[in-house]
Amino acid sequence: MSWNFFHEIGRKVIHLTILIVLLLFFAIKDQFGKQTALLFLVALLILFLILEYLRLDLNIKLPFFHQFIRPKEQYRVYGVIFFLCSTIITLSVFETSIALTALLMTTFGDVSAAIAGKKYGTTMLFRNKTVVGFIAELATNLIVAVIMSLSFDINIYIPIAMAFAATIVETMLDEVDDNLVVPVISGFIGQILIPLI
């Protein structure tokens, strides 16, 4: 099965399910505390690790997920594992506003870059990344930056720096999974800027 634009859209719709996970995390946190909410995320990670074991070690094709796995991911760990790891790391280590900003930039920035880049991108910027994808991601990340700055009363320069970091890191990565690296690096930059700005 060849990989095409519609598979990418389907993959990105699955990518947006992180928003449901975040809503569940905060609902559990409000009701039972942060530790229980983090344990929920770890339990979810374990579930996906079991699914990956079935898929990779036992070679069992999972009916729903199998159709959205890119050819380069057929024999390596699926991006959702890395996204759950980065979600656990960011929500554990960074302030909530910084963690959410990093995760939302990763989610929406990646979606906009992939869809715009695959649909309209012809000029390559770096490896398999297009100029259109880069611009779409940066614009999306800057919109997230403004929304999060207003929502959490963060100094606007902090999420703007995070937006540029997230976009540049996403553009530079090919083999290393962006779902782990982008939120951790952009969140780290945001967190260390808090006492400086």
C-alpha positions as CSV (number, residue, x, y, z in Angstrom):
1,M,0.0,0.0,0.0
2,S,1.6,3.3,-1.1
3,W,1.7,6.2,1.3
4,N,-0.3,9.2,0.1
5,F,-1.9,12.4,1.2
6,F,-5.1,10.8,2.6
7,H,-3.1,8.4,4.8
8,E,-1.2,11.4,6.1
9,I,-4.5,13.1,7.0
10,G,-5.7,9.9,8.8
11,R,-2.5,9.7,10.6
12,K,-2.7,13.3,11.8
13,V,-6.3,12.8,13.0
14,I,-5.0,10.0,15.2
15,H,-2.2,12.4,16.2
16,L,-4.9,14.8,17.5
17,T,-6.1,12.2,20.0
18,I,-3.4,13.5,22.3
19,L,-5.9,16.3,23.1
20,I,-8.3,13.7,24.6
21,V,-5.4,12.2,26.6
22,L,-4.6,15.7,27.9
23,L,-8.2,16.3,28.9
24,L,-8.3,13.0,30.7
25,F,-5.0,13.8,32.4
26,F,-6.4,17.1,33.8
27,A,-9.7,15.6,34.8
28,I,-7.9,12.9,36.8
29,K,-5.5,15.4,38.2
30,D,-8.3,17.6,39.4
31,Q,-10.1,14.7,41.0
32,F,-7.3,12.5,42.3
33,G,-4.1,14.5,42.1
34,K,-1.1,14.8,39.8
35,Q,0.5,11.5,40.8
36,T,-2.6,9.5,39.9
37,A,-2.9,11.4,36.6
38,L,0.7,10.6,35.7
39,L,0.1,6.9,36.6
40,F,-2.8,7.0,34.1
41,L,-0.4,8.2,31.4
42,V,2.1,5.5,32.3
43,A,-0.7,2.9,32.2
44,L,-1.6,4.2,28.7
45,L,2.0,4.0,27.7
46,I,2.2,0.4,28.9
47,L,-0.9,-0.5,26.9
48,F,0.7,0.9,23.7
49,L,4.0,-0.8,24.5
50,I,2.0,-4.1,24.6
51,L,0.4,-3.3,21.2
52,E,3.8,-2.5,19.8
53,Y,5.1,-5.9,21.2
54,L,2.3,-7.6,19.4
55,R,3.0,-5.7,16.2
56,L,6.8,-5.8,16.1
57,D,7.8,-8.9,18.0
58,L,5.0,-11.2,17.2
59,N,4.3,-9.7,13.8
60,I,0.5,-9.4,14.4
61,K,-1.1,-6.8,12.2
62,L,-3.4,-4.6,14.3
63,P,-6.5,-3.8,12.2
64,F,-6.9,-0.1,12.9
65,F,-3.4,1.2,13.5
66,H,-1.7,-0.8,10.8
67,Q,-3.2,1.3,8.0
68,F,-1.8,4.5,9.4
69,I,1.8,3.3,10.0
70,R,4.3,4.9,7.6
71,P,6.5,2.6,5.6
72,K,9.6,3.7,7.6
73,E,7.7,2.8,10.8
74,Q,6.8,-0.7,9.8
75,Y,9.7,-2.2,11.6
76,R,10.3,0.3,14.4
77,V,8.4,1.8,17.3
78,Y,5.3,3.9,16.4
79,G,5.3,7.6,17.1
80,V,2.5,7.4,19.7
81,I,5.0,5.7,22.1
82,F,7.4,8.7,21.9
83,F,4.5,11.2,22.2
84,L,3.3,9.5,25.4
85,C,6.8,9.6,26.7
86,S,7.2,13.3,26.0
87,T,3.8,14.0,27.5
88,I,4.8,12.2,30.7
89,I,8.2,14.0,30.8
90,T,6.8,17.5,30.1
91,L,3.9,17.3,32.5
92,S,6.2,15.9,35.2
93,V,9.1,18.4,34.8
94,F,7.8,21.6,33.4
95,E,5.2,24.1,34.6
96,T,1.8,23.2,33.3
97,S,1.7,26.3,31.0
98,I,5.0,25.4,29.4
99,A,4.2,21.7,29.1
100,L,0.9,22.4,27.4
101,T,2.4,24.9,25.1
102,A,5.1,22.4,24.0
103,L,2.6,19.6,23.5
104,L,0.1,21.7,21.6
105,M,2.9,23.1,19.3
106,T,4.0,19.5,18.7
107,T,0.5,18.4,17.9
108,F,-0.8,21.3,15.8
109,G,2.5,22.4,14.3
110,D,3.2,18.9,13.1
111,V,-0.3,18.5,11.6
112,S,-0.2,21.8,9.7
113,A,3.4,21.2,8.4
114,A,2.6,17.7,7.2
115,I,-0.7,18.5,5.5
116,A,0.5,21.8,4.0
117,G,3.8,20.4,3.0
118,K,2.4,17.3,1.3
119,K,-0.4,19.2,-0.4
120,Y,1.3,22.4,-1.5
121,G,5.0,22.0,-0.9
122,T,7.3,21.7,-3.9
123,T,10.4,23.6,-2.8
124,M,12.5,21.5,-0.4
125,L,14.0,23.3,2.6
126,F,15.9,20.5,4.4
127,R,15.9,16.8,3.5
128,N,12.2,15.8,3.1
129,K,10.8,19.1,4.6
130,T,9.3,21.8,2.4
131,V,9.3,25.6,2.7
132,V,5.5,25.5,2.7
133,G,5.5,23.0,5.6
134,F,8.0,25.0,7.5
135,I,6.0,28.3,7.1
136,A,2.7,26.5,8.0
137,E,4.2,25.0,11.1
138,L,5.8,28.2,12.3
139,A,2.6,30.2,11.7
140,T,0.6,27.5,13.7
141,N,3.2,27.5,16.5
142,L,3.1,31.2,16.7
143,I,-0.7,31.1,17.0
144,V,-0.4,28.6,19.8
145,A,2.1,30.8,21.4
146,V,-0.2,33.8,21.4
147,I,-3.2,31.8,22.7
148,M,-1.1,30.2,25.5
149,S,0.4,33.5,26.5
150,L,-3.0,35.0,26.9
151,S,-4.5,32.0,28.6
152,F,-1.8,31.5,31.2
153,D,-0.4,35.1,31.4
154,I,3.0,33.9,30.2
155,N,5.4,36.6,28.9
156,I,4.8,36.4,25.1
157,Y,8.5,36.1,24.4
158,I,8.7,32.7,26.1
159,P,6.2,30.9,23.9
160,I,7.5,32.7,20.8
161,A,10.9,31.3,21.5
162,M,9.3,27.9,22.0
163,A,7.5,28.3,18.6
164,F,10.8,28.9,16.8
165,A,12.6,26.1,18.7
166,A,9.8,23.6,17.9
167,T,9.7,24.5,14.2
168,I,13.4,24.4,13.7
169,V,13.8,21.1,15.6
170,E,10.9,19.6,13.7
171,T,12.5,20.6,10.4
172,M,15.9,19.2,11.3
173,L,14.7,15.8,12.3
174,D,14.2,12.8,10.0
175,E,15.2,9.6,11.7
176,V,14.9,10.7,15.3
177,D,11.2,10.8,16.4
178,D,10.0,14.4,16.5
179,N,7.2,13.4,18.9
180,L,9.7,13.0,21.7
181,V,12.3,15.6,20.8
182,V,10.2,18.6,19.9
183,P,8.1,18.9,23.1
184,V,11.1,18.1,25.3
185,I,13.4,20.7,23.7
186,S,10.8,23.5,23.3
187,G,9.5,22.9,26.8
188,F,13.1,23.0,28.2
189,I,13.7,26.3,26.5
190,G,10.4,27.7,27.8
191,Q,11.1,26.5,31.3
192,I,14.6,28.0,31.5
193,L,13.4,31.3,30.1
194,I,10.9,31.8,32.8
195,P,13.3,33.2,35.4
196,L,15.3,35.1,32.7
197,I,12.5,37.1,31.1
